[in-house]
């Protein structure tokens, strides 16, 4: 069996999630170093291709959030240069990164998803914003949730209580994407369910219940210590938790993901599990739910990172 000696962690990038990626990359690098794995950390820049070609690492561990990191671009480049890497292949990344596509795939498998509509910025200009806003409100009711059709870390995502707030929410959304996903805002308990596969098939980690201060799990609530309470496992009946784990596994398989993923869900007061989105590069910071769930499952984060990297090495 091949020995794992040298790993390149890719972190940073040019997306708004740069700082989160840097923190995630630092966590992975420190974890692997604790197990005596030689680790280098690099950002995505004009030197990357030369670096990968001149001195290729055994494995790349991409911890890049947002565009390029999660839309398949970097993984496509790694495939081109023939360097094995942790995580999903490019095609699967593209499916998961496009929220409307992921929702459609899950709905086709019988999983409930929020009702919604996807509209580009140009539609509001060409068809008249007031009429289109009124139609959205009539069709979907209120409250609503507006978010970019691609992206993460809640950038450009805004809860909307009434049609009077819809226009401002769309302006915020279009700062991060050319298309907006406008959905009914489902009330309930927010869960994050990690899925891990270190070689024996995908396994769902304990669901993490998310209770943000102020009720909205925005960027500050995600990455500021003390702004959000987490409960792992979530404070829900076991049959509901089992259903949540099954939805996360369905997402992982339906989207063709591998190694690790995170699925975001809402559980209604009636116990119905609703799919929101799937993430191919879950946050791995000290306030991220994936490491929290792994710890609750009795897994050592450093060993987990090493196993994922070693699996990528064998696959490569």
Secondary structure as UniProt FT lines:
FT   STRAND          6..10
FT   TURN            16..17
FT   HELIX           18..34
FT   TURN            35..36
FT   STRAND          38..42
FT   TURN            46..47
FT   HELIX           48..54
FT   STRAND          59..62
FT   TURN            67..69
FT   HELIX           73..81
FT   HELIX           90..97
FT   HELIX           99..108
FT   TURN            109..110
FT   STRAND          112..113
FT   STRAND          116..120
FT   HELIX           121..127
FT   HELIX           129..140
FT   STRAND          144..148
FT   TURN            153..156
FT   STRAND          158..160
FT   HELIX           163..165
FT   HELIX           166..174
FT   TURN            175..176
FT   STRAND          179..184
FT   STRAND          189..196
FT   STRAND          203..204
FT   STRAND          208..212
FT   TURN            213..214
FT   HELIX           219..223
FT   TURN            225..226
FT   STRAND          228..232
FT   HELIX           238..254
FT   TURN            255..256
FT   STRAND          260..267
FT   TURN            269..270
FT   STRAND          273..279
FT   TURN            286..287
FT   HELIX           289..296
FT   TURN            297..298
FT   HELIX           301..315
//
